[in-house]
């Protein structure tokens, strides 16, 4: 008797429900938070938040992923066994075969349907979005087929900075803010903060009495505030705002190879005040989108 084939719709629902459960149960301490933010800085390119999280929960050490066919097009092949590295099942002599990790992904598909138009003779065309489930594999589960398949571009490799640490980031943020009609002021001022953002005056101010690495990190933090927090009540939601802004700063810094040690992580955990898990969980999508926007706009 033939088993009923599982529909794509059922597969998509299972994937989405499973992802939601994992996100709701994730535990974030300082170490896990740092690992996650480093991971997040690498998989932003051309990938949705949900798909990035599906990779993270399935294979957190993944470096670059593609479908089976895409790997073939890059002159690489997904192995049948990750131990003996055989290309075919029949060539594997292992007592217990270790199969490559299939990472679930979702692809949005735009569809059109025609519906009756009671007012007109012609039917109306309505567009809607559905999702298609598919699998990708990490490069660690592939082997090169020939010399053309050895070198594969890795999007996790950060852009290389030249000159003083962070100078290019700092200048790029300044230019971006000023191009939007804001003032970007660097001066010594009597305040405990390293920087602050004023929406009413459209001003970002950075403390001048810091080294360039600190200025770059703080400028990213303030840019995140500018992009994310214009409409929030800063007095009652400052903890959320600070966790979000510093998380964005960490991700972008990591992407550009600016190593700020554990400063960002301690700052985030400090503002979380024992609530880092819930604050971070509720803000993940906004953090991801803002970090992506900054990296795309700075174009370093």
N, C-alpha and C positions, 0 to 999 in steps of 0.2 A: 504494500500500500504506500503510495507516494505521500510524503509529508507536505503539509501546506507551506508554500514559500513565504517567508517573511517579507512584507512589503517595505519599500524604502521609507515610507512614512513612519512605520513602526520602529525601524532602525534609528531614524533621526530622533524620534521621541525618546528612545532608550538612551541615546548619547546625551541629549540635552538634560534629561532627568538625572542621569549619572553625574554629569558635570556639576549640576546645581547642588547635588548632595555633597560632592567633594569640596566644593567651595564653601559650603555652610559648615563643614566639619574641620576645615583646615586650622591647624594650630601654628601660630606665628610667634616664635621667640626671636631673640636678636640674631642668632646664627642662621635660623631658617629664613628670616626676613632678608638678611644679606644675600643668602644663596638665591632667593627668589628674585630679588631686584637685579642681581647680576645676570640671571637667566633672562629676565624681562628685557634687559638692555640689548640682547642679541636677537630676539625673535620678533621685533616690532615690524620689520620690513614686509609690506604687502600681505600681512596676515591679520585676520580679525582677532579680537580679544579672546573669543570662545575657542577658536582653533589653536591659539597660542597656549591656552590653559589645558586643552586636551593633550598637547604635546608634553607639557610640563608634568602632568599627572601620570602620563603613560611612560615617558622616558625622559626624566629630568636631566640626563647627561647628553641629550641629543645636541648635535652641532649644526647640521643642515639636513633638511628633509625634502623628499620628492616622491612622486608616485613611481610605481614599478616602470612604467613606460618612460617617464621623464629620466630615470636613471639610465635606461637603455639609450635614450637619445644623447646622454652625456657620456656614452661609452663605458658605462658601469652596469653591473648586474647585481640584483639582490640575491644573496647566497641562500642555498637551501638549508644550510646548517652553519651557525655562527661559530662552532668549535673547529670543525675540519675545513670549513670554508668551501665545501663542495657547491658546485653550481646547480646540480640536479639531485633530486631525492635518491635516485638509484646509485649515485656515486658516493653517498654518505655511508661510511662504515662504522659510525659511532653507535655504541650500545643504546644510547638514548639521544635522539636528535634534538638539538637546541635550535629552535626555529627563530627567525628574525622577528623583531617586535613590529606588529601591525599597529600603527597609530591612527586612530579614527579622526576624520576631519569632515567638515560640513561646507558645501559649496552652494551659495545662493543662486537660484535660477529664476529668471523673469519669464512668466507665462502670460499668454493672452487668451481670453475666452470671450465668446460672443453671447450677449443676453438680449432678450426681446425688448424692444423699445415700444411701449404702448402708445407713445405720442407720435412716433414716426414709423414709416414702413421699414426702414433699415434697422438692423440689429446694432446694438452698442458693443464696442470692444473694450473690455475691462482688463487691466493688467494687475497681476498679483505676484508675490514672491513666495517661492517654495524652496526647499533645501534638498540637496542630494548628498548622501553619505558616501565617502570613499576613504581609501587608506594611503598613508605615506610611510616611508621607511627612512631611518637615519643613515647617514653615510657610513657609520661604523658597521652596518649590516650589509654593505656592498663591497664588491671587488672590481678593480679596473679590468676591462676587457682587452685594452691595448694601451699604448703610450698616450693616446689622446684622452684616456679616462683617468689618468693619474692625478692631474691637477684639476681641482674643482673649486670654484670660488666659494668662499665661506662668508656669508653675510654677518656672522658673529664677530669677524675681525674688526676691531674698531678703527676709525679713521685716525691716522697718525698725526699728532701735533708736532709742530716745529717751534723752536724758540722757547721763550719762557713758558713754564707750565701754566696753561690756562689762558694765556694772552689772547689767542685767537677766539676762544669761546667768549671771553669777556667783551671783546670788540664786536663780535657778531651779535651778541645780545643787545649791546648798546645801540648798534645800527638798526636792529629790528624794532626796538622800543621807540626810537626816535622817528623811524619811518611811519609809525602809527600815530604820530602827533603827540607823543608823550615826551617829558623831560627825563633824561637819565643823568643824575647828578652824582659826582664822586667828590666827597669832601669830608673833612674831619668835623664831626658834630658830637655834642654832649648827650649821648644816649647809650644805653647798655646794648642796644641791638647792633648787628652788623649791617643791617639794611632794612628798609621798610618801603611799603607801597601805599600811596595815597590816591584813591580813585577820584575824589572830588577835584583835586588839583592836577591829576594825571601826571604824577611824579613817582619815579623810582629813585630812591637815594641809597647809595652804597658808601659805607664807612671807608674813608681813604687810608686810614691807618691800619692796613692789613697787607699781607703779601699777595701776589697775583693769584696764587692757587685758591686762596680763601675768597678773593674778589670774584673769581670765576664761578665758584660754587654758590656764593651768595646771590650773584646776579641771576643764575638759573632758578634759584629758590624764589626770588622776587618776581621773575618773569612768570613762573608757575602761578603765583598769587594773582598776577594781572590777568592771566587767561582763565582762571578758575573761580575766583572768589569775589567778583564784583557785587553779586547779589546776595551773599550770605550775611548773616548777623555775626560779625567777627567777635563780638563780646561773648556770645554764648556758644559759638562754634569754633573758637580759636584752636582747640586741640585738633579737631578734624582738619582745619585749614593748614596747620603746621605739619601734620603727618603727610598730607597730600603733597604740599609744596616741596618738602624735603625728599620725599620718595621720588618725585619727578626729577629733582636736582641730581639725585644719586644715579638714576637710570641714564640720564643724558651724559653725566660725567663719565660713567663707565663706558658708554658707547664711544666716546671720544678719547678714551684712554687716560682720563684725568683721575689719578689715584688719590682719593682724599682719606684713605685709611678707614677707620671705623667711626669717624666724626659724624657722618650722616646717620648711621644706624643708631648711635647713642642719642642723637638729637631726636630722631623719630620715636624711639622707645621712651625717651624722657617725656615727650609731649603725650604719648599714649597713656602714660601713668597707669600701667596695668591693663589698659583697655586697647592696646595695640592691635590685638586680634580682631575685635569688632570694628574698630576704626578703619583698619587696613582692608578688611574684607569688604566693607560697604563702599569703599572708595576705589577698588581695584580698576574698574573699567574707566573711571575718569582719569586716574593716574596714567593708565596705559595710553589713552587717547591724547592726553596733553603732552606726554613725553614724545609720542610719535609726531605730533604737530610741531614741536620745537625742533626736533632733529630734522624734519623735512624742511622747515622754514630757514633754519640757520645755514644749511647746505655747506658745511665745512669740509 
